[in-house]
Amino acid sequence: MPDNAPQQLLHLVIGGELVDLEHNTFKNLDEVDIVGLYPNYASAHAAWRAKAQSTVDNAQMRYFIVHLHRLLDPNQEPAR
């Protein structure tokens, strides 16, 4: 990667209806909403917030930010 290229810290935003509020188990995997893939936490957080607020009337609906960059490079130190 060129030295002047911005670092990509890939994040995935997904969500769906949970079986119950005690666990992060989706009720139906066929209906999991894959919101998108984002190059940094800030843009992923904005997408997560928009989806979470749009489903506020459904208590079983949850959205999550998955830190893909940590899965792709588990030895990478977290940014401070």
C-alpha positions, 0 to 999 in steps of 0.5 A: 500500500502506498505511504500516502493512502489512507488506512482502511479499518473496515467495519461491517454494519448488520442487524436484525430481529433477535430471539430474545434480549439476553443473547445476540442470536438472530431470529431468522438468518435469512432476514439479517439486514446487511447495511454495508461495509465502511472504511472507518468507524465513524462512517460505520457508526453513522450508518448504525445510528441511522438504522438503529433509530429507524427501528426504535419501535421494535425492541427485538431489533438490534444493529451491530458494528463488526470490526472486520479489520480486527478479524483480518489482522488479529495482531494489529494494535487497536488505534488509540 
